[in-house]
C-alpha cells in the first residue's frame, strides 16, 4: 500500500512523535499544539474543506479521472499538500502573495515532488536518509530567506536543493526510459493527472480562506475605529462590495482608515475611491513632465537591486503622499546594525522629493563600508533620475560624512549629517534630491 518514500515519512514522523511524547517539556507543548489545531474554529474549516474535497473528488470521478484506487493518494495530497497551504493562506494579504506562497507551492508539491518523483522511489535506506537531509535544507532555506544578511547561505542551500532535484529528476527520467511500458496504463495516468486537477480545483477554496481571514481581522480592528455603529455597518458593506477579492486594496484602505481617522460615510467613500485611483495609476503609470517632478510609481523602485524595496505610494496627511521602505540592514547585528531607508515624497500624481537615509549606530568605529553603500545607492538614484553621474562634490561629502549642497537645472542636491546625543556617537547621513518645483 505504501512505497518506500511514504514508509520513510511514517518512520521519521513516528520517531518524532515518540521523542516529543516522552519528553516532559515537549509533551505539554505537543498537547497544546494538538488542542490549537483542533479548536472549534479550525474544526469548522476542516469540515468545510473536507466537504469541498468530496465534491471535487465526485466531479473527478464523474469525468473518469478518479477511482477508489486513488484513495490513499488523495488522503496524502490533502494531509501533506492542501492542509499546510490552508494555514498559509490564512496569512495572505495580497493576490501576488497568494500566487507566490500558495498557488505555486500547491502545484509544485502536487506534481513535481509528491507525484512525478513518486513514480520511482529509491531503496528504503536511501529514502530514510533523504528525509532529514530534505528537512535540513528546507529549514535552512526558510530561515535564510527572511534574513537579507544570510543571502549567500540562501543561494547555497537553494543551489543544493536544485542539484538534488536535478539528480532525482535524472533518476526518474532514466528509469522511465528503461521501464516506460510499466507506466503506459490508465492508473499511472490518473495518478499524474488527479493531483493537478485537485490542486486547480482547490485554489478558489484557498483564496476564500485568505479573503475570509483577512476581512474578519480587518472588521474586528475597524469596529473600535468608528464611533457610530451605523457608519461601521455601512463601511463593512461598502468595503465588501468595492474590494470583494482585492485583498491588497482592502489592506491599503484599512491603513488609510486608521491614519486619517475616517468617521463619516463620505470619508469612507472618498478613501475607497482614492485607493482605487492609486491602484489604477500603478497599473498604468502616467508620464510626468521633468519640469514638474517624477512619476512616484517609477522612482519608488529604483533601489530594488540594492535590496531596498518600497511599499505602495500612499496618502498620509492632508494632500501629502509618500512611500517609505523598511530599514535595510547593512550587517548581521540584530539590534545595532547600520541601516539605509529610501523615501519618496510628493502629491498624488507627482513625486518631488527623494531621500536616502543612513543611520550609523556607532560612530566611534570605522564606518567606511556603510558610507560606501550610501554612496552606491545615491549614485544609482541620481543616474536613474538625471541620466548622469553624481557630482564629485556630493560624492566627497558622503565619503567624508560632511554637509554640502549643490544644484542642477531641475533640483537641489544635499548631503546632511546629524549627530546623535548617545555614547557611541551615532549619526544620520541623508542624501536628498528636492525638485525645484517643490522649493518654489
C-alpha positions in Angstrom: 0.0 0.0 0.0 2.8 2.4 0.8 6.0 3.0 -1.2 9.5 3.3 0.3 9.3 7.1 0.4 6.0 7.1 2.3 7.3 4.5 4.7 10.4 6.8 5.3 8.0 9.7 6.2 6.0 7.4 8.5 9.1 6.2 10.3 10.6 9.6 10.9 7.2 11.0 11.8 6.6 8.3 14.3 10.1 8.7 15.9 9.5 12.5 16.2 6.1 11.9 17.9 7.7 9.4 20.3 10.5 11.8 21.3 8.1 14.6 21.8 5.7 12.5 23.8 8.3 11.1 26.2 9.9 14.5 26.8 8.1 16.2 29.7 8.5 19.8 28.5 7.8 18.9 24.8 4.9 16.7 25.7 2.9 19.6 27.2 3.8 21.7 24.1 2.7 18.9 21.8 -0.7 18.6 23.7 -1.2 22.4 23.4 -0.4 22.3 19.7 -2.9 19.5 19.1 -5.5 21.4 21.1 -4.8 24.5 18.9 -5.1 22.5 15.7 -8.5 21.2 16.8 -10.0 24.3 18.3 -13.7 24.9 17.3 -12.9 27.4 14.6 -10.4 25.1 12.9 -12.8 22.1 13.1 -15.4 24.1 11.2 -12.8 24.9 8.5 -11.7 21.2 8.3 -15.3 20.1 7.8 -15.9 22.7 5.1 -12.6 21.7 3.4 -13.4 18.0 3.5 -16.9 18.7 2.1 -15.3 20.7 -0.7 -12.8 17.9 -1.3 -15.5 15.3 -1.5 -17.3 17.5 -4.1 -14.0 17.8 -6.1 -13.4 14.0 -6.0 -17.0 13.4 -7.0 -16.6 15.6 -10.1 -13.3 13.9 -11.0 -15.0 10.5 -10.5 -17.7 11.5 -12.9 -15.2 12.6 -15.6 -13.2 9.3 -15.1 -10.1 10.9 -13.6 -10.6 9.4 -10.1 -11.5 5.9 -8.8 -11.2 4.1 -5.5 -7.6 3.0 -6.2 -6.6 6.7 -5.6 -8.0 7.0 -2.1 -4.5 6.8 -0.5 -3.1 9.3 -2.9 -6.0 11.7 -2.3 -5.6 11.4 1.5 -1.8 12.0 1.3 -2.4 15.0 -1.0 -4.9 16.6 1.4 -2.7 16.0 4.6 0.7 17.0 3.2 -0.2 19.5 0.4 -3.6 21.1 0.9 -3.8 21.2 4.7 -0.4 23.1 5.2 -1.3 25.6 2.5 -4.7 26.2 4.2 -2.8 27.6 7.2 -0.5 29.6 4.9 -3.5 31.0 3.0 -4.9 32.5 6.2 -1.8 34.8 6.4 -2.1 36.2 2.9 -2.9 39.9 2.4 -2.5 40.3 -1.4 -3.2 38.4 -4.6 0.5 38.5 -5.5 1.5 36.8 -2.3 -1.3 34.3 -2.8 0.1 33.3 -6.1 3.7 33.1 -4.9 3.1 31.5 -1.5 0.1 29.3 -2.1 -0.7 28.6 -5.8 2.9 27.9 -6.9 3.7 25.6 -3.9 0.4 23.9 -4.4 1.1 22.9 -8.0 4.8 22.3 -7.3 4.2 20.0 -4.3 1.3 18.2 -6.0 3.1 17.4 -9.3 6.9 17.7 -9.0 7.6 16.4 -5.5 4.8 14.1 -4.5 3.9 12.5 -7.8 6.5 12.8 -10.5 9.2 11.8 -8.1 6.8 9.3 -6.6 6.7 7.4 -9.9 10.1 6.0 -8.9 11.4 5.6 -5.4 14.8 4.6 -4.2 15.6 1.8 -1.7 14.2 2.2 1.8 17.6 3.1 3.4 18.2 5.9 0.8 14.7 7.3 1.4 15.2 7.2 5.1 18.5 9.2 4.8 16.9 11.7 2.3 14.2 12.8 4.7 16.4 14.5 7.3 18.5 16.0 4.5 15.4 17.4 2.9 14.2 18.8 6.2 17.6 20.4 6.9 17.8 22.1 3.5 14.2 23.2 3.7 14.7 24.7 7.2 17.8 26.5 6.1 16.1 27.9 3.0 13.1 29.1 5.1 15.4 30.7 7.7 17.8 32.3 5.3 15.1 33.7 3.0 13.9 36.0 5.8 17.4 37.3 6.6 18.9 39.7 4.0 22.3 39.2 5.7 22.1 35.5 5.0 21.6 35.9 1.3 24.7 33.8 0.4 23.5 30.9 2.6 20.2 31.1 0.9 21.8 30.9 -2.5 24.0 28.0 -1.4 21.0 26.0 0.0 18.9 26.8 -3.0 21.7 25.6 -5.3 22.0 22.3 -3.3 18.2 21.9 -3.4 18.2 22.4 -7.2 21.1 20.0 -7.6 19.3 17.3 -5.6 16.2 17.9 -7.6 18.0 17.6 -10.9 19.7 14.3 -9.8 16.3 12.9 -8.7 14.7 14.0 -11.9 17.5 12.4 -13.9 17.0 9.2 -12.0 13.3 9.3 -12.8 13.9 10.0 -16.5 16.4 7.2 -16.8 14.1 4.8 -15.0 11.2 5.8 -17.3 13.3 5.3 -20.4 14.2 1.8 -19.4 10.7 0.9 -18.0 8.4 3.1 -19.9 6.0 0.2 -20.7 5.3 -0.1 -16.9 3.7 3.4 -16.9 1.6 3.2 -20.1 -1.6 2.4 -18.3 -4.7 4.3 -17.1 -3.8 4.0 -13.4 -0.5 5.8 -13.8 -2.1 8.5 -16.0 -4.8 9.1 -13.3 -2.1 9.3 -10.6 -0.3 12.0 -12.5 -3.4 14.0 -13.6 -5.5 13.7 -10.4 -3.3 15.8 -8.1 -3.0 18.6 -10.7 -6.8 18.6 -11.1 -7.4 18.6 -7.3 -4.9 21.5 -6.9 -6.5 23.6 -9.6 -10.0 22.9 -8.1 -8.8 23.7 -4.6 -7.4 27.2 -5.5 -10.7 29.0 -5.1 -11.3 27.4 -1.7 -7.8 28.5 -0.5 -8.4 32.1 -1.8 -11.7 32.0 0.0 -9.9 31.2 3.3 -7.5 34.1 2.6 -10.4 36.5 2.0 -12.4 35.4 5.0 -9.5 35.6 7.4 -8.4 39.0 6.0 -11.8 40.5 6.1 -12.6 39.1 9.6 -9.4 40.5 11.0 -9.9 43.9 9.3 -13.5 44.2 10.6 -12.6 43.3 14.1 -9.9 46.0 14.1 -12.2 48.6 12.5 -15.0 48.1 14.9 -13.2 50.2 17.5 -12.3 52.8 14.9 -15.8 54.1 14.1 -17.7 55.8 16.8 -21.1 55.4 15.1 -22.4 51.8 14.7 -24.3 52.9 11.5 -21.1 54.0 9.9 -19.3 50.8 10.8 -22.1 48.7 9.2 -22.1 50.9 6.1 -18.3 50.5 5.9 -18.4 46.7 6.1 -21.0 46.5 3.3 -19.2 49.1 1.1 -15.8 47.6 1.5 -17.0 44.1 0.6 -18.8 45.5 -2.5 -16.0 47.6 -3.7 -13.0 45.4 -2.9 -14.5 41.9 -2.9 -11.5 39.7 -3.8 -8.9 42.6 -3.8 -7.0 41.8 -0.6 -4.2 44.3 -1.2 -6.7 47.1 -1.9 -8.6 46.3 1.3 -5.3 46.3 3.3 -4.4 49.7 1.9 -7.8 51.1 2.6 -7.6 49.8 6.2 -4.3 51.6 6.8 -5.8 54.8 5.5 -8.8 54.4 7.7 -6.6 54.5 10.8 -4.0 57.1 9.6 -6.7 59.6 8.5 -9.2 58.6 11.3 -12.2 58.1 9.0 -15.5 58.7 10.7 -18.2 59.6 8.2 -19.7 57.8 5.2 -18.4 60.4 2.9 -14.9 60.0 4.2 -15.2 56.2 3.8 -16.3 56.6 0.2 -13.6 59.1 -0.7 -10.9 56.8 0.8 -12.1 53.8 -1.2 -12.2 55.9 -4.4 -8.6 57.2 -3.7 -7.3 53.7 -3.2 -8.9 52.5 -6.4 -7.4 55.6 -8.2 -3.9 54.8 -6.9 -4.2 51.2 -7.9 -5.2 52.2 -11.5 -2.2 54.6 -11.6 0.2 51.9 -10.5 -1.1 49.6 -13.2 -0.8 52.3 -15.9 1.9 54.8 -14.7 1.4 58.2 -16.1 4.2 60.3 -17.8 5.3 63.3 -15.7 7.0 66.3 -17.2 10.5 66.6 -15.8 9.9 70.2 -15.1 7.2 69.2 -12.5 8.8 66.2 -10.9 8.8 62.4 -11.3 6.3 59.6 -11.5 6.2 58.1 -8.0 5.5 54.6 -9.3 8.7 54.7 -11.3 11.1 56.2 -8.8 10.0 54.3 -5.7 11.5 51.0 -7.1 14.8 52.4 -8.3 16.8 50.8 -5.5 15.3 47.3 -5.6 18.6 45.9 -7.0 20.4 47.1 -3.8 17.9 45.2 -1.6 15.8 48.2 -0.7 12.1 47.6 -1.5 9.5 50.3 -1.1 5.8 49.7 -0.3 2.9 51.3 -2.1 2.7 55.1 -2.6 0.1 56.2 0.0 -1.7 59.2 1.3 -0.5 60.1 4.8 -1.5 63.6 6.0 -3.8 66.1 4.1 -2.5 66.1 0.5 0.9 64.6 1.2 1.8 61.2 -0.3 4.8 59.0 0.4 6.4 55.6 0.1 8.9 54.7 2.8 11.0 51.5 2.7 11.7 49.3 5.6 15.2 49.9 7.1 17.7 47.7 5.1 20.3 46.2 7.5 24.0 46.5 6.4 25.3 43.9 8.9 24.3 40.8 10.8 23.9 42.6 14.1 20.2 42.1 15.0 19.9 45.3 17.1 22.7 47.8 16.3 23.2 47.2 12.5 23.6 50.3 10.4 20.5 50.7 8.2 19.5 52.5 5.0 16.0 53.8 4.2 14.6 55.1 1.0 11.7 57.6 0.9 9.7 59.2 -1.9 7.5 62.3 -1.1 5.1 64.3 -3.2 1.4 64.7 -4.0 -1.0 62.2 -5.6 0.4 62.3 -9.1 3.9 63.7 -8.8 6.9 62.9 -6.6 9.1 65.9 -5.7 11.5 64.7 -3.0 13.7 61.6 -2.9 15.6 60.7 0.3 18.2 58.1 1.1 18.9 58.0 4.8 21.7 56.1 6.5 21.7 55.5 10.3 25.1 54.8 11.8 24.7 53.4 15.3 28.4 53.6 16.3 30.4 56.5 15.1 33.5 55.6 17.2 34.5 52.8 14.7 35.3 52.8 11.0 32.0 53.3 9.1 33.6 53.3 5.6 31.5 50.3 4.4 28.2 51.9 5.4 29.2 55.2 3.8 30.2 53.5 0.6 26.9 51.7 0.4 25.1 55.0 0.8 27.3 56.4 -2.0 26.4 53.5 -4.3 22.7 53.9 -3.6 23.0 57.7 -4.2 24.9 57.2 -7.5 22.3 54.7 -8.7 19.4 57.0 -7.8 21.0 60.1 -9.4 21.9 58.2 -12.5 18.3 56.8 -12.9 16.7 60.2 -12.3 19.0 62.5 -14.3 20.9 60.1 -16.6 24.3 61.3 -15.4 26.8 60.6 -12.7 26.7 62.1 -9.2 28.7 65.3 -8.9 32.1 65.0 -7.2 31.2 67.5 -4.6 28.3 65.2 -3.4 30.5 62.1 -3.6 33.2 63.6 -1.4 30.7 64.8 1.2 29.2 61.3 1.5 32.6 59.6 1.8 33.8 62.1 4.4 30.4 62.3 6.2 30.1 66.1 5.8 27.4 68.6 4.9 27.1 70.1 1.4 24.6 71.2 -1.3 24.6 71.8 -5.0 22.1 72.5 -7.7 21.3 71.4 -11.3 18.7 72.7 -13.7 15.9 70.6 -12.1 16.7 70.0 -8.5 18.7 70.7 -5.4 21.1 68.0 -4.1 22.0 67.9 -0.5 24.0 65.8 2.0 23.3 66.4 5.6 24.9 64.8 8.7 23.1 64.9 12.1 24.9 63.8 15.2 23.1 61.8 17.9 23.5 62.5 21.7 24.5 59.0 22.6 27.6 57.3 24.0 28.6 55.7 20.7 28.5 59.0 18.8 26.0 57.6 16.3 24.7 59.8 13.5 22.4 60.1 10.4 23.5 60.8 6.9 20.9 61.9 4.4 21.2 62.3 0.6 18.2 64.3 -0.7 17.1 65.3 -4.2 14.5 68.1 -4.0 12.8 69.1 -7.2 12.8 72.9 -7.9 9.0 72.9 -8.2 8.7 71.8 -4.6 11.2 74.5 -3.4 9.3 77.4 -5.1 
